[in-house]
Amino acid sequence: MARLLLIGALLALAFWVYSIVDCALQDPQRHRGVSKPVWILIVIVLPVLGGILWFVIGRGRRSAAPVRRAPDDDPDFLGSIGSIRDTDERIRRLEEELAALDSEADDPRDAPATGAPGDDDPDGPTGPAGSRGSFT
């Protein structure tokens, strides 16, 4: 009989320690009923009964893994489509404005003169090729 009582005490002690560790390591969002420190206190003060209460009442269930959906079935994605179109439209307008600014900078009227006056004469400053003025 003493052996059976000793085995039962060891099992109760192991269950008690496991309950305390499990309660302490759980996320605070997974504690139901009362806060995490209160659950730890309940499990410590009521060794076996507190552990049973913790596993039956206090421990929240794990949420299921998020179900992956195709983009056309995902409400978050579908809600963001309008904002993506707005962003694309804004980028397109900004590119058009940038192209307009670039084309204004390429305007030959705005280009500074680089040569001496008269350099744009194809015959040169002295007249037709070969005639430098005659002193004859």
C-alpha positions in Angstrom: 0.0 0.0 0.0 2.9 2.4 0.8 4.3 1.8 -2.6 1.1 2.7 -4.3 0.8 5.8 -2.2 4.4 6.8 -3.1 3.8 6.3 -6.8 0.6 8.4 -6.6 2.5 11.2 -4.7 5.2 11.2 -7.3 2.7 11.3 -10.2 0.8 14.2 -8.4 4.1 16.0 -7.9 5.1 15.6 -11.6 1.6 16.7 -12.7 1.8 19.7 -10.4 5.2 20.8 -11.7 4.2 20.2 -15.3 1.0 22.4 -14.7 3.1 25.2 -13.2 5.6 25.2 -16.0 2.9 24.9 -18.7 0.9 27.8 -17.1 4.1 30.0 -16.8 5.2 29.4 -20.4 1.9 29.9 -22.2 1.3 33.2 -24.0 -0.8 35.6 -21.9 -3.3 35.8 -24.7 -4.0 32.1 -24.4 -5.1 32.3 -20.7 -8.8 32.1 -20.3 -10.8 33.4 -17.4 -8.3 35.3 -15.2 -4.8 36.7 -15.8 -1.6 34.7 -16.1 -0.3 35.5 -12.5 -3.6 34.5 -11.0 -3.6 31.1 -12.9 0.0 30.5 -11.6 -1.2 31.2 -8.1 -4.2 28.9 -8.4 -2.0 26.1 -9.7 0.5 26.6 -6.9 -2.0 26.9 -4.0 -4.2 24.0 -5.2 -1.7 21.5 -6.4 -3.7 18.8 -8.2 -7.0 20.6 -8.4 -5.4 23.8 -9.7 -3.6 21.8 -12.4 -6.9 20.2 -13.5 -8.6 23.5 -13.5 -5.8 25.0 -15.5 -6.0 22.3 -18.2 -9.8 22.2 -18.3 -10.7 25.9 -18.0 -7.7 28.2 -18.1 -5.6 26.9 -21.0 -6.8 28.4 -24.3 -6.8 26.3 -27.4 -4.3 26.9 -30.2 -5.7 28.8 -33.1 -5.7 26.8 -36.3 -3.0 27.5 -38.8 -4.1 30.3 -41.1 -5.7 28.9 -44.3 -3.8 30.0 -47.3 -6.0 31.4 -50.0 -5.6 32.4 -53.6 -5.3 36.2 -54.0 -8.7 36.5 -55.5 -10.2 34.8 -52.4 -8.3 36.9 -49.9 -10.4 39.8 -48.6 -7.3 41.8 -47.6 -5.9 41.5 -51.0 -9.1 42.4 -52.7 -9.5 45.5 -50.4 -6.0 46.7 -51.4 -6.5 46.5 -55.1 -8.1 50.0 -55.3 -5.1 51.4 -53.5 -2.7 49.6 -55.8 -4.5 51.1 -58.8 -4.4 54.6 -57.2 -0.7 54.2 -56.7 -0.1 53.1 -60.3 -2.1 56.0 -61.5 0.0 58.4 -59.4 3.2 56.9 -60.6 2.0 57.2 -64.2 1.2 60.9 -63.7 4.5 61.6 -62.1 6.3 59.9 -65.0 4.4 62.1 -67.5 5.3 65.2 -65.6 9.0 64.1 -65.4 9.0 63.4 -69.2 7.4 66.9 -69.8 10.1 68.5 -67.7 12.8 66.6 -69.6 11.4 67.6 -72.9 11.4 71.3 -71.8 15.1 71.1 -70.9 15.9 69.7 -74.4 14.2 72.7 -76.0 16.9 74.3 -78.4 15.6 77.8 -77.5 16.8 77.2 -73.9 20.2 75.8 -74.9 23.1 78.2 -74.3 25.1 79.4 -77.2 28.4 77.6 -77.3 30.2 78.9 -80.4 31.3 82.4 -81.4 28.9 84.6 -83.4 28.8 83.6 -87.0 29.9 80.0 -86.4 26.5 78.8 -87.6 27.3 80.1 -91.1 28.2 77.1 -93.3 30.6 79.1 -95.4 32.5 80.4 -92.4 33.3 83.9 -91.3 35.2 84.8 -94.4 32.6 84.0 -97.0 32.6 81.2 -99.6 35.3 78.7 -99.4 38.5 79.9 -101.1 37.6 83.5 -101.3 39.3 85.5 -98.5 38.7 88.7 -100.0 41.0 89.9 -102.7 43.4 92.8 -102.6 44.1 92.8 -106.3 
